[in-house]
Amino acid sequence: MRANWVRRVLFLADRVALVNQAVGAFKKFLPSASPVNLVTEKEAQGRVYVSTYPTMMGMIDAAADGVRRFGPGHFDLVVIDEAHRSVYRKYGAIFDYFDSLLVGLTATPKDEIDRDTYRLFDLQRGVPTDAYPLDEAVKDGFLVPPKAVSVPLKFQREGITYDDLSEDEKERWDAIEWDEEGNVPAQIEAAAVNKWLFNADTVDKVLEHLMTEGLKVCDGDRLGKTIVFAKNHDHAQFIAERFDRNYPHVKGSFARVIDFKTEYAQSLIDDFSLKDKPPHIAISVDMLDTGIDVPEVVNLVFFKIVRSKTKFWQMIGRGTRLCEDLFGPGRHKEFFKVFDFCQNFEFFNQNPEVAETKAGDSLSKRLFAERLELIGALDNLGAKASPDGKPEVADVAHGFRSKADDEAKDAARRLRSDIAERLHAEVKGMSVDNFLVRPRRRLVEKFSKPAAWKNLTLDDRLELSEDVGGLPSSLADDDIAAKEFDLLMLKTQLAVLTADRRFARLKEKIVKTCGLLEELANVPAVSAQMELILDIQTDAYWQDVTAPILESARRKLRDLVKLIEVKKRVLVFTDFEDEIGEGAEIAVQGLLAGTDMDSFRRKARHFLKAHENHIAVQKLRRNEPLTQTDLQELERMFVEAGIGSEEDLASVRGDGGIGLFVRSLVGLDREAAKSAFGEFLADKTLSANQIEFLNMIIEHLTDRGVMEPSLLYESPFTDFNSSGVAGVFDAAKTAKVIQILEDVRSRAAA
């Protein structure tokens, strides 16, 4: 901007709180830019415009006298905040619309197919344009490091067992109203603690540890700004209530819940951002996990399990900001504390390559795609019309009562026609003037014609599914329950036509839904369909069920499903004595994305994907022994391609060698992994648990290539038996399992 290369800038964020934060930062560091908050100042003028994605999309679509305020060339630069989660789904259309330079900001780039941050910027996957690692930022004095403390809680890790309670606690346990049927469990699993069972002593011990061990300000008189990450809204509320009970002199102000159910949440965030103003403890459910910048935060409390490495690192980032004179004149913030009560650090230290969850398609898009799949299946079975409009004659393999049953064939053709008409109407209702539809105008216009649906090719279905499905249409349906039921029935119809093994599970869901509808017999609309509802719950209905029969049931029942009341799990509040252990400082391993080794691994993985047919790589995949020549060839490949430096390779040699390194990236061929355990799997005396245990080992080897025997004594292997492999197999077989793992490892080490 100072060089006048960029005249107007658009800064995009995904939450109003982050927009307000960005405007404040621009006013502080670039006051001459006249930042405009488009969320609240839609007509203001300036050089920097800050907006949420929905606000900007609405302003692009809106036109006054046929003229849009922001044309494609209005901005010279578009900056995307939190780019790792903002470049997918419908928001990506904004970046296609504006003809400008593009800069993406993110603490954690991702390599996921459906939200590939790198693809948007034409970058090699896994290698950002520029990166500033935490250790480097700390060394340069721009960020502070975490000190992680793992604190064991018995109930959080093991659950609550009736037999372990005192006699007094057993009496209280028996008096609890666990559910409407009066059932009394013998044990509560760890996953239920803080989800629907809230134990006062557990929360009290966490708060006591925080108030005792947390970093203090005001010469040690007050706990520093703290974020507690809670499991859900009920858990957050319970934490706040227990705090107020234990510290009544600051009740209602010191610790506050800040989540999406909180009224005036932004006002609370603003107060939390002020150094000396309460609240000093923000109890958050997702809302403060990312983006919020409060330099005074010195304590983070993980009171929930996190299994997304990206999200976990984003949450850790809430404490990394510098803050001068926080503890007094000249006493700056040099580190922050992270109290982990849920073993998150242990999980990520043991599982450094955690796969991220992909973003799911909208329900409307999934319905669109499922209907296309159903058309494809019906076409394959001869239910489509010929080019002259006359029905084709074809034998039917599945889904009809018999090959000679003309009525069944006609029903299938009518079903195909009805689905095609439904999808055609949805496409016809897509306005090409809409901001999201416009880039797909060619396809929308093509499939707005009825003739295009007479004979859909595989390419047609792929285009419709990937590029047209889910776009805004005037053919809207706001009944979510009905649409979810539609999806269930469509999947079942498809399973019938393709003899899919999922049929039994889908059938069970439909029967269960009808069982719930049966309980609503006093509702006239339900009573009118009671014969069908009861029929579906019989085996006879499913004996020769067809796709058209299921379609008839779908139409009759879809509008009734919303009447089913979702039974909410009864919340249980207890006060049993929990056990808390001593907090132990733990290394933050594998989380500092951006270190030299992390960068080397990313580049190596991308390189190996392009060279997966190399003989040495294939040997590693097939569990064939390597020679020294193979190892030298692998190192030569990395050096010549500029993937790794001699320092990187030296580090790899010291950590098991290049063979193990490559195997950890490419994994082991599943058949090779099964072959390694072939002798075991051939044993006819194995129990179901033993077979499943071995299959879990095979899955681990397939994914990661090698496996440390010590993992056999840890979760999830201890889920079978608390002693791990030693509790599942006898001593001889345990030794054999460990020997096989060592053999697999040695073949990669050469």
N, C-alpha and C positions, 0 to 999 in steps of 0.2 A: 504494500500500500504506500509506503514511503517513497518507493521508486516509481509509483504510479503505473505499475504493471497491472495492478488489480484495482478497479474503481469501485465495484460493488461486490459484496461478499454475502453468501447465504450460509448460516450456521444452523445445522439441523440436529435436534436432540429428540429423544423418544419420550420424555416426560416434562410436564410443566415445571417441576422443581428444578430440572437441569437447565431448562431455558432461562429461568430466573437467575440461576447461578452463573450461567454463561454471560448474561447481560451485565451482571455485576462485575465479572472479571474483565469484560471489554471496557467498561466505564473506568475501571481502575488502571488498566495497562494501556488502553488505546482510547482515551476520552475524546480525541478529535474525530473518531470514527462515527460518532453519533449513533450508537447502537439502538436498534428498534426492536422491541418485543412484539412480534406479530400476533401473539396470542391475545394481547390486550390493546395493542395500538395498530389496528389493521390499516389505517390510512396515513400513518406517519412516514416521514422520509428520512433517509440516512444513507450511510455507506455500508454499514453492517446490519443485516437483518437476521434475527434469531427466531426460530420457529420450531414447533413440533411437526411431525410428519402429517398427521391428519389436518392440521391447520393449513399447511402449505398445499396439500392436495385439494382442499376445498377452495383455496384462493386461485389455484390454477384452473380448476373447472368453472369457477364463477366468471361471468363476463358481463360487463356493463356496456350496453349499446353495442354488443358484439365484439368488444375489445377486452382482452384479458390484461390484468394489471402486470403480470409477470410473463413475458414472452420467453421463448427458448433461449434467447441471447441476453436476457436481462442481467444475469450474474456472470462475472468473470471467474469466480471461484466458488465452489460449493464444498463446505467442510462438514463431514459426517462424524458426529460424536458417537462413541460406542459402536463403531462400524461393524464389530463382530456380530451384533445382533440386529442391525438395522438395514442390511443390504438384501434381505430375502423377503419373500412374499410380495405383497402389493406395493410396498414402499420403494422397491427397486425401480418402479416406473418413473419416479421423480428424477433419478439419475439419468434415465434415458431421455427424459423431456428436456432437461437443461443442457445446452451446448456450452460447457465450461470446463475449466480445470477441476479436478476432483481430488480432495485430500481426505483420507479416512484416519480417524484416531481410535485406537483401541489398546487396552492393556493386554489383551489376550487374543491374538488372531486365531482363527479356527480353520480346520481343513475339512469341513463337512460339505457333502455334495450339494445339499439344498440351501446352504447359506455360506457359500464359498467366498470369503472375504477377498481372497487373492484374485479370483477370476474377474471381479469387477474392475480391478486395477491392472489387469493384464500382467500379473506377476507369476513367477514360478511358485507353485504351491509350497507353503511352509517357509518361504523366504520373503519377508516384508521388505519394502523399499528401504526403510531405516528402522532400527530398533535401539532402544535405550534400556538395557537390563537394569534390574533393581540394584545388583551389587555395584554396578558402575555408577548409578545415580546416587547411591549411598556414599561411595568413595568420593564422588565429586561434590558431596554436601548438599544435594537437592532433595533427598528423601532420607527417612530413618528406617532402620531394620526392625523386624519383629523379634520378640523373645517369646517363644511358644512354650506353654506349660500345659501338660496333659494331666488331668485330674480324674482319677477313677471313681465312678459312682456305681454301686452294686446294682441297684434297680435299673439304671439306665443301660447297663451292660448285660445283666442276667435276667431281668424281669423280677417278678415277685411270686414266691412259692408259698402256698398256705402252710406247708409243714415246717417252714423255716421261721414262722412267726411265733411270738410269745403267746401264752395262753390268753392274755387279755386282748391281744391283737386278733387272735383267731375268733374271739367272740364278736369283735367289731366287724371282722370279715363276713361272718355268717349273717350279720344284721344288715349288710349292704343290699340294696335293691339293684342287682346286677343287670337284670333285663325284665321285660314284661311277663315272661314265662316263669319267673322265679328260679331260674337256674343259678347255681353257685359254682363257679369254676374252681379248680384245684390250683391253677397257676395262671398268672398274667404274663404274657410274653413281653420282652423288652420293647418291641415295636409299638405296643399299646401305651406304654408309659409316655405321658405328655401328648399323646394323640387324643385319647378319650378318658384315660385315667390320670388324675393329677394328684400327686402325693405331696402333702404340705412339707414333710420333713426333707424330702429330696430338694425342693425349691429353697427351703430355708438354709440348707447346708451349702447350696451353690451361692446364695446371696451372702452368707457369712464368709465364705472363702473369698468372694469378690471384694467385699468391704474390708477384709483384713489384708489380703495380698495385693489388691489392685493399686495402681499408681495413684498417689494423692497430689493435690495442689493446695495452695494457700497454707504453705508450711506444714503440710500433712494433715490439715484440719478437714479437708473435703475430698471425696473421691473425684478423680478427674473425669472428664467427659467419657462416657462409656456407652457402647452399643451392645445390647444383648440380642442375639439372633434366636428367636423362638420358633417352635415347630408350626404353630397355627395360631389363629386369633384367640381361641379359648385358652391356650397355653400362655400367651402373652398377657391376657387379662388376669390369669391366676398368679403369674409372677408379680404383676403390679399389686394385686391384692395382698400377697404375702409380704411384699416389701412394706406396704403401708401398715400392715399389722405389726411388723417388727420395728419399724421406725415411724411411730405415729407423729412425732414432732415435725416431720417433713411430709406428712401424708398428702397425696394428691398433687404434689409439685415436683419432688425430687426425681421420681421415676414415673415415666409416662409411656403408654402404648402408642406407637406410631405405625399404623398400617393403613391399608386401603379402606378399612371400615371406620377409621377414626375421623370424626368431624373436625374440620379446620386443621387437617394434618399439616398443610403447608405452614400455617402459623406456628405450630409446634416445632417444625423443622427449623424455622427461622429463629425461634427462641433457643433451640438446642445449639444453633450455630454461634450464639453469643457466649463469650468466654465465662461470664459470671452469672448468667441468667439460667434459671431452671427451665426445663428439666436437665439434670446432669446424667441421668441414665435413660437412654432411648431404647425401649423394648420393641424390636422391629420384626415384622413378618414380611419379608421380601422387599419392603419399600426402601430400606436403607442399605440394601445389599450391594448396590452398585451406584456409581456416579456422584453420590453426595460427597461434598468436599468440606469437612470440618476439621481444620488443622489441630484443634484442641483435643481430639479423640486420642486417648492414651491406653484405653482398655477395650478389648473385644472379647465377648463371651459367646462361644459356640455351644448353645443349649439345644442344638438339633443336628441331625446327621445330614451331611452334604455329600453327594456322590458325583457332582459335576466338578471336574478339576477347574474348569474355566470360572464357574461361579464362585468356587471356594477362593481362588486367587483374587477375584474381584472383591470379595468380602474382606479378605486380608488387607487389600489396598486402602480400605477406609481409615487405616491407622498410620499410613506411611508419610503423611504430610508433615513438613517442618512447622515448628511453632516456637518462635523466639520468646524468651523471658517467661515461658509458661510456668515455671516453678519459682520464679522470682527474677530480679534483675541479673542478667548474665547467666541464668540457669535455664538453658534451652532444652527443648525436647530432643533427646538423643536416641530413644527407642520407644517402642510401645509394647504392651503385653497382650498376649492372646491366650485366654483360658479356654481349653478345649475339654468339655465334659462328655464328649460323644465319640472319642477315638478317631476323629477325622484325620489328624496328622498321621496316625499309625496306618490308616487305610491308604492314604496317598503315598506315603513312603514305601509301602509294600506294593502298590499298584500305580507306578509312575505313568503308565501309558493308558489311562482310563479313557474309554471311548465316550464321546459326547453324544447326547441324545439329539436326534434330528428334529427339526421343526416339523410339526404335523400339518397336513393340508386342512383347509377349512372343511366343515361338515358338508357344505354345499358342493365343494369340489369333489369330495370323496363319493357323494351320491351320484354326481355326474359321471365320474369314472366307472363306478360300479354298474351303472345302467349301460354304459358303452361295452363293458365286459360281457354283460348279459346279452346284448345284441350280438356280439361276436360269437358267443357260445350258441345262440339260437341259429345264427347264420351257418355255423359249422354243422349243425344238425338238420339243415334243410328247411328252415322256417322263413327264409327271406323270399322276396319276390324276384322273378326273373326280370331282365331289362324291359320286356314288353308289358310288365305289370301283372302277368299271370303267375300264380304260385308254382314254384318248382316242386318236382316230385322227388323225394329223397327218403331213404329209410332213416329212422331215428334210433340212435343208440341208447340214450339215457333220457329220463325226464318224461317219457310218455308211457302210457299203459301197455301198448303193444305196437308193433310195426304196422299192423293192418288197421289200426284205429284211426280212421280219417278224422273223426271228431277231435281227437287229441292233437292231431297235426294242425287242424284248423285253429284250435285254441292257441297253439304255439305261435302260429303265424299272426293271429290277432294280438297276442302278447308282444311280439316283435314290433308290430305296427304301432301299438299303443305307446311303447317305450320310445320309439323313434319320434312319434308325434310330440311326446312330452319333452324330449330333448330339443327338438326343432323349435318348439314354442319358447323354450328357455333362451335359445340362441337368438331367435327373432326378437326377443324382448331386450336384447343388448343394444344400447344406443351407441353408435360409432362416434358420437360427440363426447361421450364420457371419457375422462382422462385415462382411465385404466383400460378401456376397451379400444381406444384409438390405435395403439400400437399393434393390435391384432385385427385391424379392420379387414384385411384381405380374407382371413379365415372366417370371420364373422359373417361377412357378406356372402362368401361361398356357401356356408352351411345355413344361411337364412333361406335358401331355396329348398323347397320340399323334395325336389328331384335328387338332391345330394344325399338324402337319407335312404334312398331305395337300395343302394348297394355300397355299403361302407367297406373300404379296404382296410387292411391293417394300418397302413400309413395314415389313412383318414382318422382312424380311432386314436392313434398316437397323437396326432395334431390336436384333435378335439380334447383329449384328456389333459395334455401338457399345457396347451396354449389358450384354450377357450374355456374349459371347465372352471367354475368358480368366479368368472367375471360377473360384474353387477348386471342384473336383469330385472325387467319389470315383472317377470313371473317369479314373485317372491313368496316364501313360505316361512313365517316366523314361529311356527310350532316346532320347537326344538325336540320335544319328546316324540312327536309324530315322525320327524325326519330321522331320528335315531332308530325308531322302529322300522322305518323304510329301509335303512341301511342294513339292519339285521335280516330283514326278509329278503332283500336283494342278494345278500351274501349266501343265504340259504338256497334261494332259487339257483344261483350259480353253482353251488355245491351239488345240487341235485343233477344239473345238466352235465357236470364234469366229473361226477363220482368222486368229489373231493373228500378227503378223510376228515375235514373239519365239520362235516355234516352233523355228526352226533353231538358235538359241542354246541353248534348253532341251534339245533333242534331243542336241546335242553333249555337254552335261554328263552326260546319262544314258548315252550311249555310252562316255564316258570312265570313268564309274563301273563299268560292266560290264567294261571293259578291265582295271581294277584287280582286280575280282572274279575274272576269268579267271586271274590270276596265283596265286590261292589254290586251284587245282584239287585240291590234296592234302587240303583240308578236306572231310570227307564231306558236310556240309550244303551247301557250295558246289557240290561235284561233282554232287549230286542235281539242281541247277538249271542245270547247265552248258549243256544244249541251249538253254534260254531265254537264258542269258547270251551265248552265241555268236550266237544269232539276232538279238538286239537290236543287235548290232554290224554287221549287214548292212543294205544299202539296201532289200532286199526287205521287211524287217520294217516299215519306216516308210512303204512305198509307199501302203498303204491302212489305216494304223493308225487305230483308233477309241479313244474314251475308255474303253469297257469293256475293250478289249484291254490298254490301259495300266494299268487298275485291277487286272487279273489279275496283271500283271507286278509292280506295286507290292506286292501282298500276298505274292507268292512271294519277293521279294528284300529287303524292308524289314528283316528280322531279320538279314540277312547283311552289311549295309553296315558295321555296327560292327566287323566283322573286318578291314576295310581299315585298314592302318596309315598314319597321316598321316606322310608323309615330311618330316621336319624339315630345313630348309636347313642344310647344313654350315656351322658357324661357322669363319671364316677369320681368323687373326691374322697381321698383317704388321708390318713396321717399315721402311716407305719414308719418305724425307725429304719432309715436307710443307712448305708455305710459309705463314707467318703475316705479315699486314701490321700496320701501326701502327693501334692503336685510335683511333677518331675519335668524339668526343662527338657525339651525334645527338639531335635534338629529339624529344620524346615527343608526337607529334601525334595527335589523334583518339582518344586513349585515356582522356582525362579525362572520362568520361561524367558529365554533370551540369553542365557549363559552360552559360552562358546560351545560346550558339549551338546546342549540342547539344539543349537543351530546346526551343528555337525550332524546330529541324528536326523533332523528334519530334511536336510539336503541329501543325506545318504539314503533315506527312505524313498525320496522322490527319484533319485538316480537309479536305485535298485529296481524300482517298479518298471523303469524303461529298459532295464537290462536283466529281466527276470529269466530269460532263456540262456544266459551265460552258463557254461558247464559247471563252474564252481558254485554258482548260486543254486542251480538245479540239484547238485550233490547235497547241499545243505538242506534243501527242501525235502529231498527223498531220504535223508538220514544216512547217506553214504559217506564213508570215511574220506577225509581230505588229506591231500599230500602237502608237503612243504611248498611245492610248486604252485598248488592251488591257492595257498595263503598269500604267497608272493604276488600272484596274479591279481588277487582281490585288492591288495594294497596298491599295486601299480595302477589299477583302474581308478581308484579314488584320487591318487596323486595327479595322474594325467588329466583327469576331468576337472581338476581344481575343486573337488568336493571337500577334501580334508587336508590340513597341513601336517607336516611331520610331527608337530606337537600333538595334534589330535590323534594320530596313529600311535604315537608313543603312549598316550593315555589309554587307548584301547588295548594295546599289548599288555599293559600293566593290570588290566581288568579282565583278563581271560583270553584275550587274543581277538584277531579280526574275524575268525570263523564264528565265534560265539556272538560277536557284535552283529554281524550280518544276519545270523540265524534269528536273533532277537527281533530283527526288523522285518524279515520275510516270513517268519513262522515255519512250522513244519507241515508238510503235506499230511492231510488227515489220514489217508491210507497208510502212510509211513508210520504215523503215530499209532494207529490201530495195529499195524504189523508188529511194532515193538512190544505190544502187549498181547500178541496173538495167542501165546501159550496160556495166558491167564484167561482170556475170553473164551478159549476152547474148553475150559474146565466146566463140566456140567453140574458141579456141586455148588457153584457160586450162588449166593443169595441175591435178591433184587437190589439190596443196599450195596453189596459189594460190586455188582455190575455198574450201578449208577456212580459209585465212587471212582471206578476205573474210567468211566466215560468222562467224568469231570477232569481227570488228569489228562486224558486225550484232548479235550477241548482246550485246556491250558497250553499244552504243547503245540497244538495247531495254531493258536493265536500268538504265542510268544516264543516258540521254538525250543526253549529249555525251561527247566523247572528245578528250583532248589528243594531238596528233600525236606528242609525245615518247614516249608509251606504245608506239608501234609499234616502238620500238628497245629495248624491255625485255621481260622475261619476262611472259607466256608466248609473245609473238610471236617472241622470239629462239629459241624451241624449234624453229622451222622452219629458221632460219638465224641464225648468230651476228650477222649484220648487220641483223637485223630485216626491216622492209619492203623495205629497199634490197637485201637479198639474195634476196628472193622475186620482186620485180618490177624491171623496168628503170627507168632514171631518169625517163622520161616517165610511165610508169604510177604510179611512186611519187609523183611530183608531183601526179598526178590524184587519188590516194587522199587525200593531205593536203588538197587543195583541196576535196574533197567533205566532209571532216570540218569544215573551216572554214566551208563553206556551211551545213551543218547547225547549227553553233554560232551563226552570224550570224542565222539565222531565229528563234532564241530570244531573241537580244539586242535585236532591233528597231532 
